[in-house]
Each structure stands twice: as structure tokens, then as C-alpha cells.
Amino acid sequence: MRINTLPTQIASDDSVNTTASTEAIRFQAPPGGRLSPAMGAAFQRDGFLILEDFITPGTCEALIERAGELLAGFSPDTVTVFSTRSQVHKSDDYFLQSGDKIRFFFEEDAFDEAGRLRQARVLSINKIGHALHDLDPVFEASSRTPALATLAAGLGLHEPRLLQSMYIFKQPWIGGEVNCHQDATFLYTEPQSCVGFWFALEDATLENGCLHAIPGRQPLRQRFRRTPGGLVMEDLPHEPWPEIEPIPLEVPRGSLVVLDGLLPHLSGPNHSPRSRHAYTLHLIDGRAHYPADNWLQRAPDLPLRGFEGAVCP
Ligand code: FE2
């Protein structure tokens, strides 16, 4: 079902505008992932790009169903709560070792004072991460497609590497907010090369906690690093965020939102009765330096890969 609260503005191919957007501009997904000049210009200008109908309803359903299967097969003898507000994890080892695994992270408000889940597990999970794209065949098939390979090339990723994947549930009633951040804080390369692909598997609206962004790129203001004493969020010299209201990126299911690693973005809590499932994939350029103090590290037997072998799902 399409949501009807969206502004109807769909940009045309020739609507190149160099002024930062004050509302979310949407494009129909280009055939084969080939960006038009207007799409490329929008991404360069805004640091984000909305491509509607990039994936089919069938793909959305397949990913939702697969996430449900993975969750059903999970034995929660070890659980980690993911604080969306501070973006830290209360069980560092479980999190730190998840870069090349499929692991499960719960909502901050999912547990009562006694540590028991307040509601069913399927309604308590925050996300699954962080190597779904390499370890699960269903997610891999949707992560390595010719259209995404073409899109990555069009975005300037000469040697794309699929670094991180997350399935985000944004549960009804308890889905936590995510504070304003830049993805390069968590996936840092020199030079910056991180790009996020955010797939709406369900309609994302103001009510159920859609993305918001401050259009444009800002200097990186924090780094999330491994240190001998544990994970730290290190402040870098920075100015305050621009004093403009973040704009909502409401999108219908099937949309792909491309996010530059330096784009400030956030999402609100979900206090609605509807979930807001999303699948995210983060890429870096293999030519950039990936420091060993990034939180996400991979075992040598699971090296980063690009789109080799991409096939249509
Ligand atoms: Fe993010």
C-alpha cells in the first residue's frame, strides 16, 4: 500500500538545482541503477538521494520474512541492548565481534527492571547485524545486484566493498530514536568514502520514525574507535550542526535512500502502532585506508568483497 501523506514532488531528470534542498526530493529509481545527471547533482548537493521503487514489493517481503526466520532461530543466551540515543552497546564483546557475524541487538526499553522482555521477542529486537550480506544467502542476493553495482560506480566508488549490513526493525511503540550523527563516525576511511544504502521495507513516515537529514555534508565531528580501554566516542574539532531544521525523508516501501557518510541524519522514535523495517548496507572504497581502530573488523577468512558475482534476485 502506498502512503498518501507524501508530497507529490517527484523530480524530473532535467531538474538540476544547486541550492540545498529544503524538502525531500524523490526520483523514480533509474533503470539498471544508472544515475541521471539530475540524480547525481542532487546527491552531490544534498548528501542524500531518494530513489523510489528501487526494490520490488516481493524483495521487501522476502527480506522481512527472512529476518523473521533468523530471529526465530536465535537463542538469546547472550543479548545486547543497543542504545539508539548514545549509539553504544552495553555488551562490548558481543558487539565488537559482530562485524563478520549475524548477531541480534535489543531495544533499550525492551526489558523490565528484572531484565525480562516486556513483550514478545519479535517485537523487542532493535536490529540484526552486521554481515548479513555475506553470511545469509537471501540478504546477499539483495545486496549484490547489478543495479546496486552500477549505482555504486555512479556514486564514485571505484572499488566498492560491502562493509556492513543491518536489518533495523524500528518496533511499534518502543522503536528508539537515533540521534543526529554521520555514518563515517562509525565507518571511517581516509579519505572518507562511506556510503549508506537504506532500503525501506515498509513505508517510513513521520509517525513511525522516518529518517531526517540536514542536507549537505559536514566535517566529521566524531569517531567511534577501539582503544585498549574499550570503545570510545572521540570528539573531533567541529562546529555545531547548522541551525536548520532537519528535513524528513518520508519514503514508501521499496525506496532506496542513499546517504553520504558525512551527511548529518537522525530518526525519531516510533510511538505508532506500525513498525518501520529497513535494511541498510554500508559501502566503502577499497582504495581508501581502513584503520585498525574502527570498531568493525573482519576475520581474515571473511575478507570484504565487492559486487563480484552480482545477479538479479
Ligand atoms: Fe546512520
Residues whose N, C-alpha, C, O or C-beta is under 5 A from the ligand:
A	BS01	FE2	D183
